[in-house]
Amino acid sequence: MIDAYELNADSAIAPVTLLTGDDAYWIAHSLSALTSDIPVAEREYRIRVFDPCDNISELISYLNCYSFTGDGNVAIVRNRKTKVVAADAKALCLYCDAPAEGNRLIICDTAGIFGFISEYAVTVSCAAVSEARVTQIARDKFAAAGLNADSSAVTKLISYCSGDLGRICREIDKLAAYAPAGNAVDGNLISLMVAPDAHAKAYELTDALSSGRKDAAADILAQLYASGAAPAYLLRVLSGAYRNLLHVRISSLDESALAAALGIGAYAVRRLKRVAAGYSATRLKALSDSLNDLEFHFKSGKLSADSALDLAIGRLMEATT
């Protein structure tokens, strides 16, 4: 298996490639690297995207056709969610065992249903990478953009973007266009120019609360209010954050499985684990139940959104005393 970050424009290209994992940044990176040899002017008629690939017979027919230029076509399969029936799986395996010369098949298997062709394919892992690698990539991107970013800037940007490399790269491009003279970037500039993901700020808030940093928690809450986030939305985000903390605290699943189960990224799971370690499972259950009750009282009209959020913050603050 090859990790997606190892791919570049000079990588060897196989007739059949299976992309596993669901990190959007690495999927895009892999597709770019695996099709980088095709001139822009030829892409419209040499690359066909099957999205979703509901008809395996149509896919195989396309792959068995000669290309218009004679240089080979590329079929990209994306977003298939349903299991491949036995007859189609057999037909696809037969093709992959003897692929048409010059043509290529790239399958983005985010749902994990094309594992049956792994013995015929080069497999590329597009799973989320470690926090250390995200940090290094962010540093490299800053440098490539001609920006001198200090550690606080890198750390804050990653946190604000919840470790999403796609958004991190877009924000660095924005910073490159608007950075002040000298191209220096610090944490204050990130705070000024990058809008934090609301979930990221919620986890930052729970982190501050779990470690007893009430002044920091109050500052984060003030930032959330200042950003225009509605109390009802903040209450929902906090309630979801503590439910996730409870799941992480009591679950025996590994990081990837937890990310899939909770519908969040691996970076978020790692952050949740650090925060959850500051609570007992019993305490998290009680806090989660309390937040759920407050959300119910708000939705049923017994409390206003402002009152429910104030009570929620008060109870969370008390939990750290």
LUMMARPA-348412 format. One record per residue (C-alpha): residue number from 1; residue in three letters; chain; x, z negated, y. Coordinates in steps of 0.2 Angstrom, whole numbers, plus 5000, padded with zeros to 4 digits. Layout:
<recs>
REC  seq  type  mol     X     Z     Y
REC  NUM   Ala    A     X     Z     Y
...
</recs>
This chain:
<recs>
REC  seq  type  mol     X     Z     Y
REC    1   Met    A  5000  5000  5000
REC    2   Ile    A  5006  5004  5018
REC    3   Asp    A  5001  4994  5033
REC    4   Ala    A  4994  5004  5047
REC    5   Tyr    A  5007  4998  5060
REC    6   Glu    A  5020  5007  5049
REC    7   Leu    A  5012  5024  5052
REC    8   Asn    A  5018  5035  5066
REC    9   Ala    A  5018  5054  5070
REC   10   Asp    A  5033  5056  5058
REC   11   Ser    A  5025  5048  5043
REC   12   Ala    A  5023  5058  5027
REC   13   Ile    A  5005  5064  5025
REC   14   Ala    A  4997  5063  5008
REC   15   Pro    A  4982  5075  5002
REC   16   Val    A  4971  5059  4999
REC   17   Thr    A  4972  5044  5010
REC   18   Leu    A  4962  5028  5008
REC   19   Leu    A  4960  5017  5024
REC   20   Thr    A  4955  4999  5019
REC   21   Gly    A  4950  4985  5031
REC   22   Asp    A  4939  4986  5046
REC   23   Asp    A  4950  4983  5061
REC   24   Ala    A  4945  4997  5074
REC   25   Tyr    A  4961  4997  5082
REC   26   Trp    A  4971  5001  5066
REC   27   Ile    A  4959  5013  5060
REC   28   Ala    A  4960  5023  5076
REC   29   His    A  4979  5021  5075
REC   30   Ser    A  4980  5028  5057
REC   31   Leu    A  4968  5043  5060
REC   32   Ser    A  4979  5047  5075
REC   33   Ala    A  4995  5047  5065
REC   34   Leu    A  4988  5056  5050
REC   35   Thr    A  4981  5070  5061
REC   36   Ser    A  4995  5071  5074
REC   37   Asp    A  5002  5087  5067
REC   38   Ile    A  4987  5097  5071
REC   39   Pro    A  4987  5105  5088
REC   40   Val    A  4974  5100  5100
REC   41   Ala    A  4968  5118  5101
REC   42   Glu    A  4965  5119  5082
REC   43   Arg    A  4956  5102  5080
REC   44   Glu    A  4939  5108  5083
REC   45   Tyr    A  4939  5119  5068
REC   46   Arg    A  4952  5111  5057
REC   47   Ile    A  4945  5093  5057
REC   48   Arg    A  4928  5089  5051
REC   49   Val    A  4921  5071  5052
REC   50   Phe    A  4908  5066  5039
REC   51   Asp    A  4899  5052  5047
REC   52   Pro    A  4891  5045  5037
REC   53   Cys    A  4896  5054  5021
REC   54   Asp    A  4879  5054  5013
REC   55   Asn    A  4883  5070  5003
REC   56   Ile    A  4898  5070  4992
REC   57   Ser    A  4895  5087  4985
REC   58   Glu    A  4896  5094  5003
REC   59   Leu    A  4912  5085  5006
REC   60   Ile    A  4920  5092  4990
REC   61   Ser    A  4914  5109  4995
REC   62   Tyr    A  4922  5108  5012
REC   63   Leu    A  4938  5102  5004
REC   64   Asn    A  4939  5116  4992
REC   65   Cys    A  4937  5129  5005
REC   66   Tyr    A  4952  5138  5012
REC   67   Ser    A  4956  5134  5031
REC   68   Phe    A  4953  5147  5044
REC   69   Thr    A  4971  5147  5049
REC   70   Gly    A  4979  5144  5032
REC   71   Asp    A  4987  5128  5038
REC   72   Gly    A  4974  5117  5030
REC   73   Asn    A  4959  5107  5035
REC   74   Val    A  4956  5088  5036
REC   75   Ala    A  4940  5079  5030
REC   76   Ile    A  4937  5062  5038
REC   77   Val    A  4924  5051  5029
REC   78   Arg    A  4917  5037  5040
REC   79   Asn    A  4904  5023  5040
REC   80   Arg    A  4897  5026  5022
REC   81   Lys    A  4888  5010  5017
REC   82   Thr    A  4879  5014  5001
REC   83   Lys    A  4888  5014  4984
REC   84   Val    A  4893  5031  4977
REC   85   Val    A  4883  5035  4961
REC   86   Ala    A  4892  5038  4945
REC   87   Ala    A  4891  5057  4945
REC   88   Asp    A  4897  5059  4963
REC   89   Ala    A  4911  5046  4960
REC   90   Lys    A  4917  5056  4945
REC   91   Ala    A  4916  5073  4955
REC   92   Leu    A  4927  5065  4969
REC   93   Cys    A  4939  5058  4956
REC   94   Leu    A  4941  5075  4949
REC   95   Tyr    A  4945  5082  4966
REC   96   Cys    A  4957  5069  4971
REC   97   Asp    A  4966  5071  4954
REC   98   Ala    A  4969  5089  4959
REC   99   Pro    A  4966  5091  4978
REC  100   Ala    A  4966  5108  4986
REC  101   Glu    A  4983  5114  4992
REC  102   Gly    A  4985  5111  5011
REC  103   Asn    A  4969  5102  5014
REC  104   Arg    A  4968  5083  5016
REC  105   Leu    A  4955  5069  5013
REC  106   Ile    A  4955  5053  5024
REC  107   Ile    A  4942  5040  5019
REC  108   Cys    A  4939  5025  5031
REC  109   Asp    A  4933  5013  5018
REC  110   Thr    A  4927  4999  5029
REC  111   Ala    A  4913  4994  5016
REC  112   Gly    A  4925  4993  5001
REC  113   Ile    A  4915  5006  4991
REC  114   Phe    A  4928  5019  4988
REC  115   Gly    A  4941  5008  4978
REC  116   Phe    A  4938  5020  4963
REC  117   Ile    A  4949  5033  4970
REC  118   Ser    A  4964  5021  4974
REC  119   Glu    A  4974  5027  4960
REC  120   Tyr    A  4974  5045  4967
REC  121   Ala    A  4977  5040  4985
REC  122   Val    A  4989  5033  4997
REC  123   Thr    A  4981  5017  5003
REC  124   Val    A  4984  5011  5021
REC  125   Ser    A  4978  4993  5026
REC  126   Cys    A  4969  4993  5042
REC  127   Ala    A  4965  4975  5041
REC  128   Ala    A  4968  4963  5056
REC  129   Val    A  4986  4958  5058
REC  130   Ser    A  4994  4941  5061
REC  131   Glu    A  4993  4933  5078
REC  132   Ala    A  5012  4934  5079
REC  133   Arg    A  5011  4953  5077
REC  134   Val    A  4997  4955  5089
REC  135   Thr    A  5008  4945  5102
REC  136   Gln    A  5023  4957  5099
REC  137   Ile    A  5012  4972  5100
REC  138   Ala    A  5005  4966  5117
REC  139   Arg    A  5023  4962  5123
REC  140   Asp    A  5028  4980  5118
REC  141   Lys    A  5013  4987  5127
REC  142   Phe    A  5017  4978  5143
REC  143   Ala    A  5035  4984  5142
REC  144   Ala    A  5030  5002  5139
REC  145   Ala    A  5018  5001  5154
REC  146   Gly    A  5032  4995  5165
REC  147   Leu    A  5025  4977  5167
REC  148   Asn    A  5035  4961  5166
REC  149   Ala    A  5023  4949  5158
REC  150   Asp    A  5027  4931  5155
REC  151   Ser    A  5022  4921  5140
REC  152   Ser    A  5007  4914  5149
REC  153   Ala    A  5000  4931  5153
REC  154   Val    A  5002  4937  5135
REC  155   Thr    A  4994  4922  5128
REC  156   Lys    A  4979  4922  5140
REC  157   Leu    A  4976  4941  5138
REC  158   Ile    A  4975  4939  5119
REC  159   Ser    A  4964  4924  5121
REC  160   Tyr    A  4952  4933  5133
REC  161   Cys    A  4951  4948  5122
REC  162   Ser    A  4949  4938  5106
REC  163   Gly    A  4964  4947  5098
REC  164   Asp    A  4956  4964  5099
REC  165   Leu    A  4970  4975  5101
REC  166   Gly    A  4960  4990  5107
REC  167   Arg    A  4953  4980  5122
REC  168   Ile    A  4971  4972  5125
REC  169   Cys    A  4978  4989  5127
REC  170   Arg    A  4964  4995  5138
REC  171   Glu    A  4967  4979  5149
REC  172   Ile    A  4986  4982  5150
REC  173   Asp    A  4982  5000  5156
REC  174   Lys    A  4971  4993  5170
REC  175   Leu    A  4984  4980  5174
REC  176   Ala    A  4997  4994  5175
REC  177   Ala    A  4986  5003  5188
REC  178   Tyr    A  4983  4988  5199
REC  179   Ala    A  4998  4976  5196
REC  180   Pro    A  5006  4969  5212
REC  181   Ala    A  5023  4975  5219
REC  182   Gly    A  5037  4971  5207
REC  183   Asn    A  5025  4973  5192
REC  184   Ala    A  5025  4955  5188
REC  185   Val    A  5011  4948  5177
REC  186   Asp    A  5007  4930  5175
REC  187   Gly    A  4992  4920  5168
REC  188   Asn    A  4985  4919  5186
REC  189   Leu    A  4984  4938  5187
REC  190   Ile    A  4976  4939  5170
REC  191   Ser    A  4963  4926  5176
REC  192   Leu    A  4959  4936  5191
REC  193   Met    A  4958  4954  5183
REC  194   Val    A  4953  4952  5165
REC  195   Ala    A  4935  4946  5161
REC  196   Pro    A  4936  4934  5147
REC  197   Asp    A  4925  4937  5132
REC  198   Ala    A  4911  4924  5132
REC  199   His    A  4914  4919  5114
REC  200   Ala    A  4933  4917  5118
REC  201   Lys    A  4929  4905  5132
REC  202   Ala    A  4917  4896  5121
REC  203   Tyr    A  4930  4893  5108
REC  204   Glu    A  4942  4888  5122
REC  205   Leu    A  4929  4876  5128
REC  206   Thr    A  4927  4869  5110
REC  207   Asp    A  4946  4868  5109
REC  208   Ala    A  4947  4857  5125
REC  209   Leu    A  4933  4846  5119
REC  210   Ser    A  4940  4843  5101
REC  211   Ser    A  4957  4838  5109
REC  212   Gly    A  4949  4826  5122
REC  213   Arg    A  4954  4837  5137
REC  214   Lys    A  4938  4834  5147
REC  215   Asp    A  4945  4840  5163
REC  216   Ala    A  4950  4856  5155
REC  217   Ala    A  4933  4858  5147
REC  218   Ala    A  4925  4855  5164
REC  219   Asp    A  4936  4869  5172
REC  220   Ile    A  4931  4881  5158
REC  221   Leu    A  4913  4877  5160
REC  222   Ala    A  4914  4880  5179
REC  223   Gln    A  4922  4897  5175
REC  224   Leu    A  4908  4902  5164
REC  225   Tyr    A  4895  4897  5177
REC  226   Ala    A  4905  4906  5190
REC  227   Ser    A  4906  4922  5179
REC  228   Gly    A  4887  4923  5180
REC  229   Ala    A  4884  4918  5162
REC  230   Ala    A  4866  4912  5160
REC  231   Pro    A  4863  4894  5154
REC  232   Ala    A  4852  4901  5139
REC  233   Tyr    A  4866  4913  5134
REC  234   Leu    A  4879  4899  5135
REC  235   Leu    A  4869  4887  5125
REC  236   Arg    A  4867  4901  5111
REC  237   Val    A  4885  4905  5111
REC  238   Leu    A  4890  4886  5110
REC  239   Ser    A  4877  4883  5096
REC  240   Gly    A  4885  4898  5087
REC  241   Ala    A  4902  4892  5090
REC  242   Tyr    A  4899  4875  5082
REC  243   Arg    A  4890  4883  5067
REC  244   Asn    A  4905  4894  5064
REC  245   Leu    A  4917  4879  5066
REC  246   Leu    A  4907  4870  5052
REC  247   His    A  4908  4885  5041
REC  248   Val    A  4926  4886  5043
REC  249   Arg    A  4929  4867  5041
REC  250   Ile    A  4920  4867  5024
REC  251   Ser    A  4923  4884  5017
REC  252   Ser    A  4935  4888  5003
REC  253   Leu    A  4935  4906  5008
REC  254   Asp    A  4952  4915  5013
REC  255   Glu    A  4954  4921  5031
REC  256   Ser    A  4948  4939  5027
REC  257   Ala    A  4933  4933  5018
REC  258   Leu    A  4928  4921  5031
REC  259   Ala    A  4930  4934  5045
REC  260   Ala    A  4918  4946  5035
REC  261   Ala    A  4906  4932  5031
REC  262   Leu    A  4905  4926  5050
REC  263   Gly    A  4906  4944  5057
REC  264   Ile    A  4921  4940  5068
REC  265   Gly    A  4939  4945  5068
REC  266   Ala    A  4953  4937  5059
REC  267   Tyr    A  4961  4931  5075
REC  268   Ala    A  4945  4922  5079
REC  269   Val    A  4945  4914  5062
REC  270   Arg    A  4963  4907  5065
REC  271   Arg    A  4957  4900  5081
REC  272   Leu    A  4942  4892  5074
REC  273   Lys    A  4953  4884  5060
REC  274   Arg    A  4964  4876  5073
REC  275   Val    A  4948  4869  5083
REC  276   Ala    A  4939  4864  5067
REC  277   Ala    A  4954  4853  5062
REC  278   Gly    A  4950  4841  5077
REC  279   Tyr    A  4934  4836  5069
REC  280   Ser    A  4927  4829  5052
REC  281   Ala    A  4915  4840  5043
REC  282   Thr    A  4902  4826  5046
REC  283   Arg    A  4905  4826  5064
REC  284   Leu    A  4903  4845  5065
REC  285   Lys    A  4887  4845  5055
REC  286   Ala    A  4880  4832  5067
REC  287   Leu    A  4885  4842  5082
REC  288   Ser    A  4879  4858  5075
REC  289   Asp    A  4862  4851  5071
REC  290   Ser    A  4861  4843  5089
REC  291   Leu    A  4864  4860  5097
REC  292   Asn    A  4852  4869  5086
REC  293   Asp    A  4839  4856  5091
REC  294   Leu    A  4842  4858  5109
REC  295   Glu    A  4841  4877  5107
REC  296   Phe    A  4824  4875  5098
REC  297   His    A  4818  4863  5112
REC  298   Phe    A  4823  4876  5125
REC  299   Lys    A  4815  4891  5116
REC  300   Ser    A  4799  4881  5113
REC  301   Gly    A  4797  4877  5131
REC  302   Lys    A  4801  4858  5130
REC  303   Leu    A  4817  4859  5140
REC  304   Ser    A  4823  4871  5153
REC  305   Ala    A  4839  4881  5149
REC  306   Asp    A  4849  4871  5162
REC  307   Ser    A  4843  4854  5155
REC  308   Ala    A  4847  4859  5137
REC  309   Leu    A  4864  4865  5142
REC  310   Asp    A  4868  4849  5152
REC  311   Leu    A  4862  4839  5137
REC  312   Ala    A  4873  4850  5125
REC  313   Ile    A  4889  4848  5136
REC  314   Gly    A  4885  4829  5137
REC  315   Arg    A  4884  4827  5119
REC  316   Leu    A  4899  4837  5115
REC  317   Met    A  4909  4827  5128
REC  318   Glu    A  4903  4811  5120
REC  319   Ala    A  4909  4817  5103
REC  320   Thr    A  4927  4816  5110
REC  321   Thr    A  4927  4798  5116
</recs>
